[in-house]
Amino acid sequence: MSESHPSFTPFLLISPFVRNAPRALVQKICNHAMATMHTRHKAVFERVTERETFALLIAPTDLDMMFYLKIDPDQPELRPVCHPSEEPVAARISGPLPALLELLQGKSDGDALFFSRTLRIEGRTDLVVALRNALDGEEIDLRTAVSNSFGVASPAARVMLRFAETLYGQVQHDMDRSAHALTASLERRLGGLDKRTTAQAEAMSRIENSLQRNSRRAKPAQTTSPKDDFAFNDHT
């Protein structure tokens, strides 16, 4: 499978910490997230698996970790993977983590994300489309699900989540400005090169048209064949 280029989001900054986090801790978070999802939205799993159960490989391009997601109405599974090539999956979905989360919550146009190549699918596209359609019919609120999972501490969790979302927006804004500053000079140079290439192509086209017109106007020189010359002399 082809590798995707990293996405420039704030999750890229915490990727080293996620990569080096204890695998048991990551697995515990995955188990809790899947249990919450299954409890609140079991209908999604049932609708998607009417024909067959299957597994997906979720590959965030801004997080140095992939996840194995098994879509099963009774025993769904979510876990980090170390060797994705060894996982028996029906399809792989790759893209920025924010886009993947928006798709999960039905907050974005899945078709637009796929056609713009923000998200990429490799493998059984029909199963991914079935999952997306099932998610579109559910109202999934990850913020509420995460905060409620803290029990009596859920009010404090909601405050922390709002703060984290605000901080994320600020960091993303700063990263976008940095990316623009770093690439602006290159974009100007590429723009100038494109203009010069276009001008050269137009000049070559004018030269080619001029040569064709001159070729059509030129008449071939009149020549006298030996046979015609013989016939003329014989007549005289």
Secondary structure, 3 states (H helix, E strand, C coil): CCCCCCCCCCHHHHHHHHHHCCHHHHHHHHHHHHHHHHHHCHHHHHHHCCCCCEEEEEEECCCCCEEEEEECCCCCEEEEECCHHHCCCCEEEEECHHHHHHHHHCCCCHHHHHHCCCCEEEECHHHHHHHHHHHHCCCCCHHHHHHHCCHHHHHHHHHHHHHHHHHHHHHHHHHHHHHHHHHHHHHHHHHHHHHHHHHHHHHHHHHHHHHHHHHHHCCCCCCCCHHHHHHHHHHC
